[in-house]
């Protein structure tokens, strides 16, 4: 296990950040980031979501000092991006990791550790621990060229953690990884969060993000549309689920005339825009002799919430 982190610090702070690219026609400019502001808290798993071309990769590049912002402010671990002292505390897994394919898994980690200035004794202790943590210890002497995409991603996660960073930036960390491998990666991320490490990831696998992240930001066309907890973004206030004793069909019949009633997995669901209407539905069930076991709001999936937020944002911008 990694030791607890030291003094509190804001791992990522972005204020009115803009990035404009000059198109091949010099008179035309493309705004990849349109004045976004964002803060990632210490010790959380934060997801950056958005369709292709939303600006996700541009934001990651600005944060890591790969490209420069046009205006605004961005800080890592309390220091301006580009400061070498901030980058020393960041681990990064790119979407398409490239490693010398003639190296073995453990040799590749030692090679990368030397490049980052890690002492040999620290590497000797860290490499086998990390390979075991990502499920590659039994393949430690295998050449990288023999690895599948999923195995390469897991090796990439190991290299991102090699120097014990306080902030880990992951670009599509579970891309190409099988379900067992995704579960192993999730376990590693949860362990890291438990030690106070902050994880910032972007992914197209919204079902994985829903399982992993504490909060997410939805980015589209260079603008932040929403920031919030997964539960907050997926909660629906107008639809309810009632689990009943016995046949749910009887409950469905008792709710005849209710808005959009249906039986889902042995329970009855219906729409009720107000608490008064929801309580009236419960009264109808009781009057019909239906025994109610549970009443709960129905949540949308993160994918449904994401699509709704992006569509609404585009309608408002048009």
C-alpha positions as CSV (number, residue, x, y, z in Angstrom):
1,X,0.0,0.0,0.0
2,X,1.1,3.5,-0.7
3,X,1.5,5.9,2.3
4,X,-1.0,8.8,2.9
5,X,-0.2,12.0,1.1
6,X,1.1,15.2,2.7
7,X,-0.3,18.7,2.8
8,X,-3.6,19.3,1.1
9,X,-3.3,20.9,-2.4
10,X,-5.6,21.4,-5.4
11,X,-4.3,18.9,-7.9
12,X,-5.9,20.6,-11.0
13,X,-7.2,24.1,-11.2
14,X,-8.2,25.7,-14.5
15,X,-9.5,29.2,-14.9
16,X,-10.9,30.8,-18.1
17,X,-8.6,28.6,-20.1
18,X,-8.6,29.1,-23.9
19,X,-6.8,27.4,-26.7
20,X,-7.1,28.6,-30.3
21,X,-5.5,26.9,-33.2
22,X,-4.7,28.6,-36.5
23,X,-6.3,26.7,-39.4
24,X,-4.5,26.2,-42.7
25,X,-6.2,29.3,-43.8
26,X,-4.5,31.8,-41.6
27,X,-7.6,34.0,-41.5
28,X,-9.5,31.2,-39.8
29,X,-9.1,30.1,-36.2
30,X,-10.4,27.1,-34.4
31,X,-11.2,27.4,-30.7
32,X,-10.5,24.1,-29.1
33,X,-11.1,25.4,-25.5
34,X,-13.5,28.3,-25.0
35,X,-12.7,29.8,-21.6
36,X,-13.3,26.8,-19.4
37,X,-12.9,26.7,-15.6
38,X,-12.5,23.5,-13.6
39,X,-11.2,22.3,-10.3
40,X,-10.3,18.7,-9.4
41,X,-10.2,17.9,-5.7
42,X,-7.5,16.0,-3.9
43,X,-8.1,12.3,-3.6
44,X,-11.0,11.9,-6.0
45,X,-11.4,10.1,-9.3
46,X,-12.5,12.7,-11.8
47,X,-13.7,11.8,-15.3
48,X,-13.6,14.1,-18.3
49,X,-16.3,13.2,-20.8
50,X,-17.1,14.5,-24.3
51,X,-17.6,13.5,-27.9
52,X,-14.8,13.4,-30.4
53,X,-13.5,16.9,-31.0
54,X,-14.8,18.2,-27.7
55,X,-11.4,19.5,-26.6
56,X,-10.5,16.7,-24.1
57,X,-7.1,15.9,-25.6
58,X,-6.3,19.6,-25.9
59,X,-7.0,20.1,-22.2
60,X,-4.8,17.2,-21.2
61,X,-2.0,18.5,-23.5
62,X,-2.2,21.9,-21.9
63,X,-2.2,20.5,-18.4
64,X,0.9,18.4,-19.2
65,X,2.7,21.2,-20.9
66,X,2.7,19.5,-24.3
67,X,1.0,22.6,-25.8
68,X,0.5,26.1,-24.5
69,X,-2.9,27.8,-23.7
70,X,-3.8,30.9,-25.7
71,X,-5.0,32.6,-22.5
72,X,-6.2,31.8,-19.0
73,X,-4.6,29.9,-16.1
74,X,-3.9,26.2,-15.4
75,X,-2.2,24.8,-12.4
76,X,-1.0,21.3,-11.3
77,X,-0.4,20.6,-7.7
78,X,-0.6,24.4,-7.0
79,X,2.1,25.3,-9.6
80,X,1.6,26.7,-13.1
81,X,1.6,24.0,-15.8
82,X,5.0,23.7,-17.4
83,X,6.7,23.9,-14.0
84,X,9.0,20.9,-13.8
85,X,8.3,20.6,-10.1
86,X,4.6,20.1,-10.8
87,X,5.3,17.5,-13.5
88,X,7.4,15.4,-11.1
89,X,4.3,14.7,-9.1
90,X,2.2,13.6,-12.2
91,X,1.9,10.1,-13.7
92,X,0.6,9.9,-17.3
93,X,-0.8,7.1,-19.4
94,X,-1.4,8.2,-23.0
95,X,-4.1,6.6,-25.1
96,X,-1.7,5.0,-27.5
97,X,1.4,4.1,-25.4
98,X,4.5,3.4,-27.4
99,X,7.3,1.4,-25.8
100,X,10.4,-0.2,-27.4
101,X,8.9,-3.6,-28.3
102,X,12.2,-5.5,-27.9
103,X,12.2,-4.8,-24.2
104,X,10.5,-7.1,-21.6
105,X,7.9,-5.7,-19.3
106,X,10.2,-5.3,-16.3
107,X,13.1,-4.0,-18.5
108,X,10.7,-1.4,-20.0
109,X,9.8,-0.2,-16.5
110,X,13.4,0.0,-15.4
111,X,14.2,2.0,-18.6
112,X,11.4,4.5,-18.0
113,X,12.4,4.8,-14.4
114,X,16.0,5.6,-15.3
115,X,14.7,8.3,-17.8
116,X,12.8,9.9,-14.9
117,X,15.8,9.8,-12.6
118,X,14.6,7.1,-10.2
119,X,17.4,5.5,-8.2
120,X,18.1,1.9,-9.0
121,X,17.2,0.6,-5.5
122,X,13.8,2.4,-5.8
123,X,13.2,0.8,-9.2
124,X,14.2,-2.6,-7.9
125,X,11.5,-2.4,-5.2
126,X,8.8,-0.8,-7.2
127,X,8.9,-2.8,-10.5
128,X,7.8,-6.2,-9.3
129,X,5.1,-4.7,-7.0
130,X,3.6,-2.7,-9.8
131,X,3.7,-5.6,-12.3
132,X,1.9,-7.8,-9.7
133,X,-0.6,-5.0,-9.1
134,X,-1.6,-4.8,-12.8
135,X,-1.6,-8.5,-13.2
136,X,1.6,-8.8,-15.3
137,X,4.1,-10.3,-12.9
138,X,3.9,-13.7,-14.6
139,X,4.7,-12.0,-17.9
140,X,7.5,-9.8,-16.6
141,X,10.1,-11.3,-18.9
142,X,7.9,-11.4,-22.0
143,X,8.7,-9.0,-24.8
144,X,6.4,-6.0,-25.2
145,X,5.9,-7.0,-28.8
146,X,4.0,-10.1,-27.6
147,X,1.5,-8.0,-25.6
148,X,-2.1,-7.5,-26.5
149,X,-3.6,-3.9,-26.4
150,X,-5.1,-4.6,-23.0
151,X,-1.8,-5.9,-21.6
152,X,0.0,-2.9,-23.0
153,X,-2.5,-0.6,-21.3
154,X,-1.9,-2.4,-18.0
155,X,1.9,-2.0,-18.4
156,X,1.2,1.6,-19.2
157,X,-0.7,2.0,-15.9
158,X,2.3,0.5,-14.1
159,X,4.7,3.0,-15.7
160,X,2.4,5.9,-14.8
161,X,2.6,4.8,-11.1
162,X,6.3,4.0,-11.1
163,X,7.5,7.2,-9.3
164,X,4.5,7.2,-6.8
165,X,2.8,10.4,-8.2
166,X,0.2,12.4,-6.3
167,X,-1.8,13.0,-9.5
168,X,-2.4,10.4,-12.2
169,X,-3.7,11.4,-15.6
170,X,-5.1,8.6,-17.7
171,X,-6.3,8.8,-21.3
172,X,-8.6,5.9,-22.1
173,X,-7.1,3.6,-19.5
174,X,-9.4,0.6,-20.1
175,X,-9.4,0.8,-23.9
176,X,-8.9,-2.7,-25.3
177,X,-8.8,-4.3,-21.9
178,X,-11.0,-7.4,-21.3
179,X,-13.6,-7.4,-18.4
180,X,-11.3,-9.1,-16.0
181,X,-8.5,-6.6,-16.8
182,X,-10.9,-3.7,-16.4
183,X,-11.9,-5.0,-12.9
184,X,-8.2,-5.3,-12.0
185,X,-7.6,-1.7,-13.1
186,X,-10.6,-0.4,-11.2
187,X,-9.3,-2.1,-8.1
188,X,-5.9,-0.4,-8.5
189,X,-7.6,3.0,-9.0
190,X,-9.8,2.5,-5.9
191,X,-6.7,1.6,-3.9
192,X,-4.9,4.7,-5.1
193,X,-7.9,6.9,-4.2
194,X,-7.8,5.4,-0.7
195,X,-4.2,6.6,-0.2
196,X,-5.1,10.2,-1.3
197,X,-3.9,10.0,-4.9
198,X,-6.0,12.0,-7.4
199,X,-6.9,10.4,-10.6
200,X,-8.0,12.4,-13.7
201,X,-9.2,10.3,-16.6
202,X,-11.0,10.7,-19.9
203,X,-12.8,7.8,-21.4
204,X,-15.4,6.9,-24.0
205,X,-16.5,3.9,-21.9
206,X,-19.2,5.6,-20.0
207,X,-20.3,2.4,-18.2
208,X,-16.7,2.2,-16.7
209,X,-16.7,5.9,-15.8
210,X,-20.0,5.4,-14.0
211,X,-18.4,2.6,-11.9
212,X,-15.2,4.4,-11.2
213,X,-15.6,8.2,-11.0
214,X,-16.7,10.4,-8.0
215,X,-17.3,13.4,-10.2
216,X,-17.3,14.1,-14.0
217,X,-17.2,17.1,-16.3
218,X,-19.0,17.0,-19.6
219,X,-17.1,18.9,-22.3
220,X,-18.5,19.7,-25.8
221,X,-17.2,22.1,-28.5
222,X,-14.6,23.5,-26.0
223,X,-17.2,24.4,-23.3
224,X,-17.9,22.8,-20.0
225,X,-21.6,21.9,-20.0
226,X,-21.9,20.2,-16.6
227,X,-19.8,19.2,-13.6
228,X,-21.1,17.0,-10.9
229,X,-21.2,13.7,-9.1
230,X,-22.3,10.7,-11.1
231,X,-25.3,10.1,-8.9
232,X,-26.3,13.8,-9.2
233,X,-26.1,13.8,-13.0
234,X,-28.0,10.5,-13.4
235,X,-30.8,11.2,-10.9
236,X,-34.3,11.7,-12.4
237,X,-36.8,13.5,-10.3
238,X,-39.9,12.7,-12.3
239,X,-39.9,8.9,-12.5
240,X,-40.4,6.4,-9.7
241,X,-40.0,2.7,-9.1
242,X,-42.2,0.8,-6.7
243,X,-41.4,-2.8,-5.7
244,X,-44.4,-4.7,-4.6
245,X,-45.3,-8.1,-3.1
246,X,-46.7,-10.6,-5.5
247,X,-47.6,-9.9,-9.1
248,X,-46.4,-6.6,-10.4
249,X,-49.1,-6.8,-13.1
250,X,-51.8,-6.2,-10.5
251,X,-49.9,-3.0,-9.5
252,X,-49.8,-2.0,-13.1
253,X,-53.5,-2.4,-13.5
254,X,-54.1,-0.3,-10.3
255,X,-52.0,2.5,-11.9
256,X,-54.1,2.5,-15.1
257,X,-54.2,6.1,-16.3
258,X,-50.9,7.0,-14.5
259,X,-48.2,8.6,-16.7
260,X,-46.1,6.0,-18.6
261,X,-46.6,3.0,-16.3
262,X,-44.7,-0.2,-17.0
263,X,-43.3,-3.3,-15.3
264,X,-39.5,-3.4,-15.2
265,X,-37.7,-6.4,-13.5
266,X,-40.6,-7.3,-11.4
267,X,-41.4,-3.7,-10.2
268,X,-43.7,-1.1,-11.5
269,X,-42.3,2.2,-12.8
270,X,-44.2,5.4,-13.7
271,X,-43.8,9.1,-14.1
272,X,-44.9,11.6,-11.5
273,X,-43.6,15.2,-12.0
274,X,-44.7,16.2,-8.4
275,X,-44.6,14.6,-5.0
276,X,-48.4,15.1,-4.8
277,X,-48.9,13.0,-7.9
278,X,-46.5,10.3,-6.7
279,X,-48.3,10.0,-3.3
280,X,-51.6,9.8,-5.1
281,X,-50.2,6.8,-7.1
282,X,-49.2,5.1,-3.8
283,X,-52.6,5.7,-2.4
284,X,-54.2,4.0,-5.4
285,X,-51.9,1.0,-4.9
286,X,-52.8,0.7,-1.2
287,X,-56.5,1.0,-2.0
288,X,-56.1,-1.9,-4.4
289,X,-54.6,-4.0,-1.6
290,X,-51.1,-3.9,-3.1
291,X,-48.3,-4.4,-0.5
292,X,-45.5,-2.0,-1.2
293,X,-41.9,-3.1,-0.4
294,X,-39.9,-0.2,-1.7
295,X,-40.3,3.2,-3.3
296,X,-37.3,4.7,-5.1
297,X,-36.5,7.3,-7.8
298,X,-35.4,5.9,-11.1
299,X,-32.0,6.9,-12.3
300,X,-30.8,7.2,-15.9
301,X,-27.6,5.6,-17.0
302,X,-24.6,8.0,-17.3
303,X,-24.8,7.5,-21.1
304,X,-28.4,8.6,-21.2
305,X,-27.6,11.6,-19.0
306,X,-24.5,12.4,-21.1
307,X,-26.5,12.4,-24.4
308,X,-29.3,14.5,-22.9
309,X,-26.8,17.1,-21.6
310,X,-24.9,17.4,-24.8
311,X,-28.1,17.6,-26.9
312,X,-29.5,20.3,-24.6
313,X,-26.2,22.2,-24.7
314,X,-26.1,22.2,-28.5
315,X,-29.7,23.3,-28.8
316,X,-29.0,26.2,-26.5
317,X,-25.9,27.2,-28.5
318,X,-27.8,27.2,-31.8
